[in-house]
C-alpha cells in the first residue's frame, strides 16, 4: 500500500504543478506526458490515475485527460497535507 500511496502522491503533485503552471488548461495527458515525466509505464500509472479519478481527486475530461479536482487541490496544498492524505 505504501508504494501505491507514494505513486499517488507523485501523480497528484504532477497534476498540481500542471494546474499551477497553466490554470486555463491544467490537464496532463497520461499517455503522452505523465509516463515520461514520472518515469513509469502507462500500465503502472493507469490504475492509480483511475483510482484518483474514482475517489474524486481528479476529474476525467476526455480519453485519458484529467484535471485536478478541488479535493485534489486541497490534498496537495502542502507536503504535510499530501502525506496525511496518502501516508506511507
C-alpha positions in Angstrom: 0.0 0.0 0.0 2.8 2.5 0.7 4.2 2.0 -2.8 0.7 2.9 -4.2 0.4 5.9 -1.9 3.9 7.1 -2.9 2.8 6.9 -6.6 -0.5 8.6 -5.9 1.5 11.5 -4.1 3.8 11.8 -7.2 0.8 11.8 -9.5 -1.1 14.4 -7.6 2.0 16.6 -7.3 2.4 16.4 -11.1 -1.3 17.4 -11.6 -0.9 20.2 -9.0 2.1 21.5 -10.9 0.2 21.4 -14.2 -2.6 23.3 -12.5 -0.3 26.0 -11.1 1.6 26.4 -14.4 -1.5 26.8 -16.7 -4.8 27.5 -15.0 -6.7 27.8 -18.3 -5.6 24.3 -19.5 -4.5 22.5 -16.3 -4.5 19.0 -17.9 -2.0 16.2 -18.2 -2.4 13.5 -20.9 -1.4 10.3 -19.2 -0.2 8.6 -22.4 1.9 11.5 -23.7 3.3 13.3 -20.7 2.8 11.7 -17.4 4.6 8.4 -18.1 7.7 10.2 -19.3 7.5 12.8 -16.5 7.3 10.3 -13.7 9.5 7.6 -15.3 6.8 5.0 -15.0 5.0 3.0 -17.7 1.4 3.8 -18.6 0.4 0.3 -17.4 1.7 1.2 -13.9 0.1 4.7 -13.8 -3.3 3.9 -15.4 -4.8 2.1 -12.4 -3.6 4.8 -10.0 -5.0 7.6 -12.2 -8.3 5.7 -12.3 -8.3 5.3 -8.5 -7.7 9.0 -8.1 -10.5 9.8 -10.5 -12.9 7.4 -8.9 -12.1 8.9 -5.4 -12.6 12.4 -6.7 -9.0 13.7 -6.6 -9.1 14.1 -10.4 -11.8 15.0 -12.9 -12.0 12.9 -16.1 -12.3 15.2 -19.2 -11.7 13.1 -22.3 -9.8 10.0 -23.3 -7.1 9.8 -20.7 -7.1 13.5 -20.0 -7.6 14.5 -16.4 -7.8 17.8 -14.3 -7.1 18.0 -10.6 -10.3 18.4 -8.6 -11.0 20.7 -5.6 -10.4 17.7 -3.4 -7.1 17.0 -5.1 -6.1 20.7 -4.7 -6.9 20.5 -1.0 -4.9 17.3 -0.7 -1.9 18.9 -2.4 -2.0 22.3 -0.6 1.3 21.4 1.0 3.6 18.4 1.6 2.1 17.7 5.0 -1.5 17.6 3.6 -0.4 15.2 0.9 1.4 13.0 3.4 -1.7 12.9 5.6 -3.9 12.0 2.7 -1.6 9.2 1.4 0.6 8.0 4.3 3.5 5.6 3.9 
